[in-house]
């Protein structure tokens, strides 16, 4: 049994940390459009057994694969120390070892070790653990168990066959028939192992594909097809850092659908969703390959434009405004309805915090509202500009 943590920065740790952060987001957000139900299906349907722990090593949640592996129902182990659940009652060393891992900040470990289920039957697992700081001095652990019992048993059987083969070589010639039989059996076991390896590689490929879908769901607003607000914060901070380092221009476009609440109240939320989806499509079709578009919240949208100055961003904003105003809607047979957007544009000033340029874009959007709506407004240190 190997219980020495591997503290190297690995791709697997990065994936674990991302998966944990997105698990936390989708668990806390209750928006019907955030993809939470889909995420839960992916979490529960994951091939590997997964358990999420609090900073004390107590179980917060588990998926179906962990329930199958351990034999415990969620209600039996939620709030219980994982180190006591997966180790034998007398295995003090094993429990202390796991407790130390769960209590070590920012640790990532890859272990191979035996665990026991509720019936005290032993399973060999490859265990990946990542301890993640969630803020306010709190820390959670995400643990992924891959059951390798079959592989270990096959390995042990193979070693036993090799030992028998070595003994057979020492026998006299009258045991040659037994030696031949053992060689044949060894070939069959090798073939079985090769088949198992191939199947495991196939399963790992499917798992990677599932993880990629999970990642896309966690950063995408399902209604509009744009990135969601949480992803926006990461992207915007990254682009601000690049702009400061390279002294390159960076602009932001903040958009709000005019009188959207009135439209929702008049025609219903289903009709409002149609408008949001159309606006999302228009934005996706209008932005450039280098631009990054997000649903900022409700009926608000944000575009981050790297290496772009304010006047250029204003031209793109005007294209979007015109395209939105040309759309026609027919809510519940009540005749044709048009919707418009008020848009604020702001260019980032080197050295200022992200919150300040976003506030300036929001102020400019408000100026478009008070000047009659369906307009684009841009202000910077050198003057004001307006379209519409």
C-alpha positions as a Markdown table, in Angstrom:
| # | Residue | x | y | z |
|---|---|---|---|---|
| 1 | Unk | 0.0 | 0.0 | 0.0 |
| 2 | Unk | 1.4 | 3.4 | -0.9 |
| 3 | Unk | 0.5 | 6.3 | 1.3 |
| 4 | Unk | 3.0 | 8.9 | 0.2 |
| 5 | Unk | 1.2 | 12.0 | -1.3 |
| 6 | Unk | 2.4 | 13.2 | -4.6 |
| 7 | Unk | 2.6 | 17.0 | -4.3 |
| 8 | Unk | 3.6 | 17.7 | -7.9 |
| 9 | Unk | 1.5 | 20.2 | -9.8 |
| 10 | Unk | -0.4 | 17.9 | -12.1 |
| 11 | Unk | -3.1 | 18.3 | -14.7 |
| 12 | Unk | -5.3 | 16.1 | -12.6 |
| 13 | Unk | -5.1 | 18.5 | -9.6 |
| 14 | Unk | -6.0 | 21.4 | -11.9 |
| 15 | Unk | -9.1 | 19.4 | -13.1 |
| 16 | Unk | -10.0 | 18.5 | -9.5 |
| 17 | Unk | -9.8 | 22.1 | -8.4 |
| 18 | Unk | -11.9 | 23.3 | -11.3 |
| 19 | Unk | -14.4 | 20.6 | -10.8 |
| 20 | Unk | -14.6 | 21.5 | -7.1 |
| 21 | Unk | -15.1 | 25.3 | -7.8 |
| 22 | Unk | -17.8 | 24.6 | -10.3 |
| 23 | Unk | -19.4 | 22.1 | -8.0 |
| 24 | Unk | -19.6 | 24.8 | -5.3 |
| 25 | Unk | -21.0 | 27.4 | -7.8 |
| 26 | Unk | -23.7 | 25.1 | -9.1 |
| 27 | Unk | -24.6 | 23.9 | -5.6 |
| 28 | Unk | -25.1 | 27.5 | -4.3 |
| 29 | Unk | -26.8 | 29.1 | -7.3 |
| 30 | Unk | -30.5 | 28.4 | -7.7 |
| 31 | Unk | -31.1 | 30.0 | -11.1 |
| 32 | Unk | -33.3 | 27.7 | -13.2 |
| 33 | Unk | -31.1 | 28.5 | -16.2 |
| 34 | Unk | -27.7 | 27.8 | -14.7 |
| 35 | Unk | -27.7 | 24.1 | -15.6 |
| 36 | Unk | -27.8 | 22.8 | -12.0 |
| 37 | Unk | -30.0 | 19.8 | -12.8 |
| 38 | Unk | -27.7 | 18.8 | -15.6 |
| 39 | Unk | -24.6 | 19.1 | -13.4 |
| 40 | Unk | -26.2 | 16.9 | -10.7 |
| 41 | Unk | -26.8 | 14.2 | -13.3 |
| 42 | Unk | -23.2 | 14.4 | -14.5 |
| 43 | Unk | -22.0 | 14.3 | -10.8 |
| 44 | Unk | -24.2 | 11.4 | -9.9 |
| 45 | Unk | -23.4 | 9.5 | -13.1 |
| 46 | Unk | -19.6 | 9.9 | -13.0 |
| 47 | Unk | -17.8 | 6.6 | -13.4 |
| 48 | Unk | -15.5 | 7.3 | -10.5 |
| 49 | Unk | -16.7 | 7.4 | -6.8 |
| 50 | Unk | -16.6 | 11.0 | -5.5 |
| 51 | Unk | -16.9 | 12.4 | -2.0 |
| 52 | Unk | -16.7 | 16.1 | -1.0 |
| 53 | Unk | -15.6 | 16.8 | 2.6 |
| 54 | Unk | -15.6 | 19.8 | 4.9 |
| 55 | Unk | -12.4 | 21.1 | 6.6 |
| 56 | Unk | -12.8 | 18.5 | 9.4 |
| 57 | Unk | -12.9 | 15.7 | 7.0 |
| 58 | Unk | -16.6 | 15.1 | 7.4 |
| 59 | Unk | -18.7 | 14.0 | 4.4 |
| 60 | Unk | -20.7 | 16.8 | 2.7 |
| 61 | Unk | -21.9 | 14.9 | -0.4 |
| 62 | Unk | -21.3 | 11.7 | -2.4 |
| 63 | Unk | -22.3 | 10.4 | -5.8 |
| 64 | Unk | -23.9 | 7.1 | -6.9 |
| 65 | Unk | -20.5 | 5.5 | -7.7 |
| 66 | Unk | -19.4 | 6.1 | -4.1 |
| 67 | Unk | -22.6 | 4.7 | -2.7 |
| 68 | Unk | -22.0 | 1.6 | -4.8 |
| 69 | Unk | -18.4 | 1.3 | -3.8 |
| 70 | Unk | -19.0 | 1.8 | 0.0 |
| 71 | Unk | -22.4 | 0.2 | 0.4 |
| 72 | Unk | -23.6 | 3.2 | 2.4 |
| 73 | Unk | -26.6 | 5.4 | 1.7 |
| 74 | Unk | -26.0 | 9.2 | 1.7 |
| 75 | Unk | -28.1 | 9.5 | 4.9 |
| 76 | Unk | -25.9 | 7.1 | 6.7 |
| 77 | Unk | -22.6 | 8.9 | 6.2 |
| 78 | Unk | -23.3 | 12.6 | 5.6 |
| 79 | Unk | -21.6 | 14.5 | 8.4 |
| 80 | Unk | -19.5 | 11.5 | 9.3 |
| 81 | Unk | -15.6 | 11.5 | 9.1 |
| 82 | Unk | -14.6 | 9.8 | 5.9 |
| 83 | Unk | -11.4 | 8.4 | 7.5 |
| 84 | Unk | -13.6 | 6.3 | 9.8 |
| 85 | Unk | -15.9 | 5.2 | 7.0 |
| 86 | Unk | -13.3 | 3.7 | 4.7 |
| 87 | Unk | -10.9 | 2.2 | 7.2 |
| 88 | Unk | -11.2 | -0.8 | 9.6 |
| 89 | Unk | -12.2 | 0.1 | 13.1 |
| 90 | Unk | -8.8 | -1.0 | 14.5 |
| 91 | Unk | -6.7 | 0.7 | 11.7 |
| 92 | Unk | -5.6 | 3.7 | 13.9 |
| 93 | Unk | -2.6 | 4.4 | 11.6 |
| 94 | Unk | -4.7 | 4.6 | 8.5 |
| 95 | Unk | -7.2 | 6.9 | 10.1 |
| 96 | Unk | -4.5 | 9.2 | 11.4 |
| 97 | Unk | -2.9 | 9.3 | 8.0 |
| 98 | Unk | -6.1 | 10.4 | 6.2 |
| 99 | Unk | -6.9 | 12.9 | 8.9 |
| 100 | Unk | -3.5 | 14.5 | 8.4 |
| 101 | Unk | -4.1 | 14.7 | 4.6 |
| 102 | Unk | -7.6 | 16.3 | 5.0 |
| 103 | Unk | -6.2 | 18.9 | 7.5 |
| 104 | Unk | -3.2 | 20.0 | 5.3 |
| 105 | Unk | -4.0 | 23.3 | 3.4 |
| 106 | Unk | -3.6 | 23.3 | -0.4 |
| 107 | Unk | -2.5 | 19.6 | -0.5 |
| 108 | Unk | -3.0 | 17.4 | -3.5 |
| 109 | Unk | -2.3 | 13.7 | -3.2 |
| 110 | Unk | -2.5 | 10.6 | -5.3 |
| 111 | Unk | -2.6 | 7.4 | -3.3 |
| 112 | Unk | -3.0 | 3.7 | -3.8 |
| 113 | Unk | -4.5 | 2.1 | -0.8 |
| 114 | Unk | -7.0 | -0.4 | 0.5 |
| 115 | Unk | -10.4 | 0.7 | 1.9 |
| 116 | Unk | -13.3 | -1.3 | 3.4 |
| 117 | Unk | -17.0 | -1.0 | 2.7 |
| 118 | Unk | -19.8 | -1.2 | 5.2 |
| 119 | Unk | -19.5 | -5.0 | 5.2 |
| 120 | Unk | -15.8 | -4.7 | 6.0 |
| 121 | Unk | -14.9 | -6.2 | 2.6 |
| 122 | Unk | -11.6 | -4.8 | 1.3 |
| 123 | Unk | -11.3 | -2.8 | -2.0 |
| 124 | Unk | -8.1 | -1.5 | -3.6 |
| 125 | Unk | -8.4 | 2.1 | -4.9 |
| 126 | Unk | -6.5 | 4.8 | -6.6 |
| 127 | Unk | -7.4 | 7.9 | -4.5 |
| 128 | Unk | -6.9 | 11.5 | -5.7 |
| 129 | Unk | -7.4 | 14.2 | -3.0 |
| 130 | Unk | -7.4 | 18.0 | -3.4 |
| 131 | Unk | -7.8 | 20.3 | -0.5 |
| 132 | Unk | -9.2 | 23.6 | -1.7 |
| 133 | Unk | -9.5 | 27.0 | 0.1 |
| 134 | Unk | -13.1 | 28.2 | -0.2 |
| 135 | Unk | -12.5 | 31.5 | 1.6 |
| 136 | Unk | -13.1 | 32.9 | 5.1 |
| 137 | Unk | -10.5 | 30.4 | 6.4 |
| 138 | Unk | -12.6 | 27.5 | 5.3 |
| 139 | Unk | -11.4 | 24.5 | 3.3 |
| 140 | Unk | -13.0 | 21.6 | 1.6 |
| 141 | Unk | -11.6 | 18.4 | 0.2 |
| 142 | Unk | -12.7 | 16.6 | -3.0 |
| 143 | Unk | -11.8 | 12.9 | -3.1 |
| 144 | Unk | -12.1 | 10.7 | -6.2 |
| 145 | Unk | -11.8 | 6.9 | -5.8 |
| 146 | Unk | -11.1 | 4.6 | -8.7 |
| 147 | Unk | -11.7 | 1.0 | -7.8 |
| 148 | Unk | -8.7 | -1.0 | -9.0 |
| 149 | Unk | -9.5 | -4.2 | -7.0 |
| 150 | Unk | -9.8 | -6.3 | -10.1 |
| 151 | Unk | -6.4 | -5.0 | -11.4 |
| 152 | Unk | -4.7 | -5.7 | -8.1 |
| 153 | Unk | -6.1 | -9.2 | -7.9 |
| 154 | Unk | -5.1 | -9.9 | -11.4 |
| 155 | Unk | -1.6 | -8.6 | -10.7 |
| 156 | Unk | -1.4 | -10.8 | -7.6 |
| 157 | Unk | -2.6 | -13.8 | -9.6 |
| 158 | Unk | -0.1 | -13.1 | -12.3 |
| 159 | Unk | 2.7 | -12.9 | -9.7 |
| 160 | Unk | 1.6 | -16.2 | -8.3 |
| 161 | Unk | 1.7 | -17.8 | -11.7 |
| 162 | Unk | 5.2 | -16.4 | -12.3 |
| 163 | Unk | 6.3 | -17.9 | -9.0 |
| 164 | Unk | 4.8 | -21.2 | -10.0 |
| 165 | Unk | 6.6 | -21.0 | -13.3 |
| 166 | Unk | 9.9 | -20.5 | -11.7 |
| 167 | Unk | 9.3 | -23.5 | -9.4 |
| 168 | Unk | 8.3 | -25.5 | -12.5 |
| 169 | Unk | 11.6 | -24.7 | -14.2 |
| 170 | Unk | 13.4 | -26.3 | -11.3 |
| 171 | Unk | 11.3 | -29.5 | -11.6 |
| 172 | Unk | 12.6 | -32.5 | -13.5 |
| 173 | Unk | 11.7 | -33.2 | -17.1 |
| 174 | Unk | 8.7 | -35.3 | -16.1 |
| 175 | Unk | 7.0 | -32.1 | -15.0 |
| 176 | Unk | 7.3 | -30.5 | -18.5 |
| 177 | Unk | 3.6 | -31.0 | -19.1 |
| 178 | Unk | 2.7 | -29.0 | -16.0 |
| 179 | Unk | 5.1 | -26.3 | -17.2 |
| 180 | Unk | 3.4 | -26.1 | -20.6 |
| 181 | Unk | 0.0 | -25.8 | -18.9 |
| 182 | Unk | 1.2 | -23.0 | -16.7 |
| 183 | Unk | 2.7 | -21.1 | -19.6 |
| 184 | Unk | -0.6 | -21.4 | -21.5 |
| 185 | Unk | -2.5 | -20.2 | -18.4 |
| 186 | Unk | -0.1 | -17.2 | -18.1 |
| 187 | Unk | -0.7 | -16.3 | -21.8 |
| 188 | Unk | -4.4 | -16.3 | -21.1 |
| 189 | Unk | -4.0 | -14.1 | -18.1 |
| 190 | Unk | -1.8 | -11.7 | -20.0 |
| 191 | Unk | -4.5 | -11.5 | -22.7 |
| 192 | Unk | -7.1 | -10.8 | -20.0 |
| 193 | Unk | -5.0 | -8.1 | -18.6 |
| 194 | Unk | -4.4 | -6.5 | -22.0 |
| 195 | Unk | -8.2 | -6.6 | -22.5 |
| 196 | Unk | -8.8 | -5.0 | -19.2 |
| 197 | Unk | -6.2 | -2.3 | -19.9 |
| 198 | Unk | -7.9 | -1.5 | -23.2 |
| 199 | Unk | -11.3 | -1.3 | -21.6 |
| 200 | Unk | -10.0 | 1.0 | -18.8 |
| 201 | Unk | -8.4 | 3.3 | -21.4 |
| 202 | Unk | -11.8 | 3.5 | -23.2 |
| 203 | Unk | -13.5 | 4.3 | -19.9 |
| 204 | Unk | -10.9 | 7.0 | -19.1 |
| 205 | Unk | -11.6 | 8.6 | -22.6 |
| 206 | Unk | -15.3 | 8.6 | -21.8 |
| 207 | Unk | -14.6 | 10.2 | -18.4 |
| 208 | Unk | -12.5 | 12.9 | -20.0 |
| 209 | Unk | -15.3 | 13.6 | -22.5 |
| 210 | Unk | -17.8 | 13.8 | -19.6 |
| 211 | Unk | -15.5 | 16.2 | -17.7 |
| 212 | Unk | -15.2 | 18.4 | -20.7 |
| 213 | Unk | -19.0 | 18.6 | -21.0 |
| 214 | Unk | -19.2 | 19.3 | -17.3 |
| 215 | Unk | -16.7 | 22.2 | -17.7 |
| 216 | Unk | -18.7 | 23.7 | -20.6 |
| 217 | Unk | -21.9 | 23.5 | -18.7 |
| 218 | Unk | -20.4 | 25.1 | -15.6 |
| 219 | Unk | -19.2 | 28.3 | -17.6 |
| 220 | Unk | -22.1 | 28.6 | -20.0 |
| 221 | Unk | -25.5 | 30.2 | -19.6 |
| 222 | Unk | -27.9 | 27.6 | -21.1 |
| 223 | Unk | -30.6 | 30.0 | -22.3 |
| 224 | Unk | -28.4 | 32.5 | -24.3 |
| 225 | Unk | -25.4 | 30.3 | -25.2 |
| 226 | Unk | -23.1 | 33.0 | -23.8 |
| 227 | Unk | -20.6 | 32.6 | -20.9 |
| 228 | Unk | -22.1 | 33.1 | -17.4 |
| 229 | Unk | -21.2 | 35.8 | -14.9 |
| 230 | Unk | -18.9 | 33.7 | -12.8 |
| 231 | Unk | -16.7 | 33.0 | -15.8 |
| 232 | Unk | -16.8 | 36.7 | -16.7 |
| 233 | Unk | -15.1 | 37.6 | -13.4 |
| 234 | Unk | -12.2 | 35.3 | -14.1 |
| 235 | Unk | -11.9 | 36.4 | -17.8 |
| 236 | Unk | -12.2 | 40.1 | -17.0 |
| 237 | Unk | -9.5 | 40.0 | -14.3 |
| 238 | Unk | -7.2 | 38.1 | -16.6 |
| 239 | Unk | -7.7 | 40.6 | -19.5 |
| 240 | Unk | -7.1 | 43.6 | -17.1 |
| 241 | Unk | -3.8 | 41.9 | -16.0 |
| 242 | Unk | -2.8 | 41.5 | -19.6 |
| 243 | Unk | -3.7 | 45.1 | -20.5 |
| 244 | Unk | -1.7 | 46.4 | -17.5 |
| 245 | Unk | 1.3 | 44.2 | -18.4 |
| 246 | Unk | 1.3 | 44.9 | -22.2 |
| 247 | Unk | 0.0 | 48.5 | -22.0 |
| 248 | Unk | -2.6 | 47.5 | -24.5 |
| 249 | Unk | -6.2 | 48.9 | -24.9 |
| 250 | Unk | -9.1 | 47.0 | -23.4 |
| 251 | Unk | -12.8 | 47.9 | -23.6 |
| 252 | Unk | -16.1 | 46.8 | -22.1 |
| 253 | Unk | -19.6 | 46.9 | -23.5 |
| 254 | Unk | -22.5 | 46.7 | -21.0 |
| 255 | Unk | -26.1 | 46.2 | -22.5 |
| 256 | Unk | -29.6 | 46.2 | -21.0 |
| 257 | Unk | -32.8 | 45.3 | -22.8 |
| 258 | Unk | -35.1 | 48.3 | -22.5 |
| 259 | Unk | -38.4 | 47.8 | -20.6 |
| 260 | Unk | -37.8 | 44.1 | -20.2 |
| 261 | Unk | -39.7 | 43.8 | -17.0 |
| 262 | Unk | -42.8 | 45.3 | -18.6 |
| 263 | Unk | -42.5 | 42.9 | -21.5 |
| 264 | Unk | -42.2 | 39.9 | -19.0 |
| 265 | Unk | -45.2 | 41.1 | -17.0 |
| 266 | Unk | -47.3 | 41.7 | -20.1 |
| 267 | Unk | -46.5 | 38.5 | -22.1 |
| 268 | Unk | -45.0 | 36.1 | -19.6 |
| 269 | Unk | -41.6 | 34.7 | -18.7 |
| 270 | Unk | -41.7 | 32.2 | -21.6 |
| 271 | Unk | -42.0 | 35.1 | -24.1 |
| 272 | Unk | -39.2 | 36.9 | -22.2 |
| 273 | Unk | -36.9 | 33.9 | -22.6 |
| 274 | Unk | -37.5 | 34.0 | -26.3 |
| 275 | Unk | -36.2 | 37.6 | -26.3 |
| 276 | Unk | -33.1 | 36.7 | -24.2 |
| 277 | Unk | -32.3 | 33.8 | -26.4 |
| 278 | Unk | -32.5 | 35.9 | -29.6 |
| 279 | Unk | -30.4 | 38.7 | -28.1 |
| 280 | Unk | -27.8 | 36.0 | -27.1 |
| 281 | Unk | -27.8 | 34.7 | -30.7 |
| 282 | Unk | -27.3 | 38.2 | -32.1 |
| 283 | Unk | -24.4 | 38.9 | -29.8 |
| 284 | Unk | -22.7 | 35.6 | -30.6 |
| 285 | Unk | -23.1 | 36.3 | -34.4 |
| 286 | Unk | -21.8 | 39.9 | -34.1 |
| 287 | Unk | -18.8 | 39.7 | -31.9 |
| 288 | Unk | -15.3 | 39.0 | -33.3 |
| 289 | Unk | -13.3 | 35.9 | -32.6 |
| 290 | Unk | -11.2 | 37.7 | -30.0 |
| 291 | Unk | -14.2 | 39.1 | -28.1 |
| 292 | Unk | -15.8 | 37.4 | -25.1 |
| 293 | Unk | -19.5 | 37.8 | -24.4 |
| 294 | Unk | -21.4 | 37.0 | -21.2 |
| 295 | Unk | -24.8 | 37.1 | -19.7 |
| 296 | Unk | -24.2 | 39.6 | -17.0 |
| 297 | Unk | -27.5 | 39.0 | -15.1 |
| 298 | Unk | -31.2 | 39.0 | -15.9 |
| 299 | Unk | -31.5 | 41.1 | -19.1 |
| 300 | Unk | -28.0 | 42.5 | -18.9 |
| 301 | Unk | -25.1 | 41.4 | -21.2 |
| 302 | Unk | -21.4 | 42.2 | -21.1 |
| 303 | Unk | -18.7 | 42.0 | -23.8 |
| 304 | Unk | -15.0 | 42.1 | -23.0 |
| 305 | Unk | -12.9 | 43.4 | -26.0 |
| 306 | Unk | -9.2 | 42.7 | -25.7 |
| 307 | Unk | -6.8 | 45.0 | -27.6 |
| 308 | Unk | -9.7 | 47.3 | -28.5 |
| 309 | Unk | -10.1 | 51.0 | -27.9 |
| 310 | Unk | -13.3 | 52.7 | -26.9 |
| 311 | Unk | -14.3 | 54.1 | -30.3 |
| 312 | Unk | -13.9 | 50.7 | -32.0 |
| 313 | Unk | -15.9 | 49.1 | -29.2 |
| 314 | Unk | -18.6 | 51.7 | -29.7 |
| 315 | Unk | -18.9 | 50.7 | -33.4 |
| 316 | Unk | -19.4 | 47.1 | -32.5 |
| 317 | Unk | -22.0 | 48.1 | -29.9 |
| 318 | Unk | -23.9 | 50.1 | -32.5 |
| 319 | Unk | -24.0 | 47.1 | -34.8 |
| 320 | Unk | -25.5 | 45.0 | -32.0 |
| 321 | Unk | -28.0 | 47.8 | -31.1 |
| 322 | Unk | -29.2 | 48.0 | -34.7 |
| 323 | Unk | -29.5 | 44.2 | -35.1 |
| 324 | Unk | -31.5 | 43.9 | -31.8 |
| 325 | Unk | -33.9 | 46.7 | -32.9 |
| 326 | Unk | -34.6 | 45.0 | -36.2 |
| 327 | Unk | -35.8 | 41.8 | -34.6 |
| 328 | Unk | -39.6 | 41.1 | -34.5 |
| 329 | Unk | -41.4 | 39.2 | -31.8 |
| 330 | Unk | -44.9 | 37.8 | -31.9 |
| 331 | Unk | -45.8 | 37.0 | -28.2 |
| 332 | Unk | -48.9 | 34.9 | -27.9 |
| 333 | Unk | -50.5 | 36.2 | -31.1 |
| 334 | Unk | -50.6 | 39.8 | -29.7 |
| 335 | Unk | -49.1 | 41.3 | -32.9 |
| 336 | Unk | -45.6 | 42.3 | -33.7 |
| 337 | Unk | -43.3 | 43.7 | -30.9 |
| 338 | Unk | -39.8 | 45.2 | -31.2 |
| 339 | Unk | -37.3 | 45.4 | -28.4 |
| 340 | Unk | -34.3 | 47.7 | -28.0 |
| 341 | Unk | -31.2 | 47.9 | -25.9 |
| 342 | Unk | -29.5 | 50.7 | -24.1 |
| 343 | Unk | -25.7 | 50.3 | -24.2 |
| 344 | Unk | -22.8 | 51.8 | -22.3 |
| 345 | Unk | -19.2 | 51.5 | -23.5 |
| 346 | Unk | -16.1 | 52.1 | -21.4 |
| 347 | Unk | -12.4 | 51.9 | -22.2 |
| 348 | Unk | -10.1 | 50.5 | -19.4 |
| 349 | Unk | -7.6 | 53.0 | -18.0 |
| 350 | Unk | -4.2 | 51.4 | -17.2 |
| 351 | Unk | -3.8 | 50.8 | -13.5 |
| 352 | Unk | -7.5 | 51.2 | -12.4 |
| 353 | Unk | -9.3 | 48.3 | -10.7 |
| 354 | Unk | -11.8 | 46.2 | -12.7 |
| 355 | Unk | -14.7 | 47.5 | -10.6 |
| 356 | Unk | -14.1 | 51.0 | -11.7 |
| 357 | Unk | -14.3 | 50.4 | -15.5 |
| 358 | Unk | -17.4 | 48.2 | -15.0 |
| 359 | Unk | -19.0 | 51.1 | -13.0 |
| 360 | Unk | -18.1 | 53.5 | -15.8 |
| 361 | Unk | -19.7 | 51.2 | -18.4 |
| 362 | Unk | -22.8 | 50.9 | -16.1 |
| 363 | Unk | -23.0 | 54.7 | -15.7 |
| 364 | Unk | -22.8 | 55.1 | -19.5 |
| 365 | Unk | -25.6 | 52.6 | -20.0 |
| 366 | Unk | -27.7 | 54.6 | -17.6 |
| 367 | Unk | -27.0 | 57.7 | -19.6 |
| 368 | Unk | -28.3 | 55.9 | -22.7 |
| 369 | Unk | -31.5 | 55.1 | -20.7 |
| 370 | Unk | -32.1 | 58.7 | -19.5 |
| 371 | Unk | -31.4 | 60.1 | -23.1 |
| 372 | Unk | -34.3 | 58.1 | -24.6 |
| 373 | Unk | -33.1 | 54.5 | -24.6 |
| 374 | Unk | -32.1 | 52.5 | -27.7 |
| 375 | Unk | -28.8 | 54.3 | -27.7 |
| 376 | Unk | -25.0 | 53.7 | -27.4 |
| 377 | Unk | -23.1 | 56.0 | -25.0 |
| 378 | Unk | -19.4 | 56.2 | -24.6 |
| 379 | Unk | -17.4 | 58.5 | -22.3 |
| 380 | Unk | -13.7 | 58.6 | -21.6 |
| 381 | Unk | -11.1 | 61.1 | -20.3 |
| 382 | Unk | -11.1 | 62.9 | -23.7 |
| 383 | Unk | -14.9 | 63.4 | -24.2 |
| 384 | Unk | -18.3 | 61.8 | -24.9 |
| 385 | Unk | -19.8 | 60.0 | -27.9 |
| 386 | Unk | -23.3 | 58.7 | -28.6 |
| 387 | Unk | -25.0 | 56.6 | -31.3 |
| 388 | Unk | -28.7 | 56.1 | -31.8 |
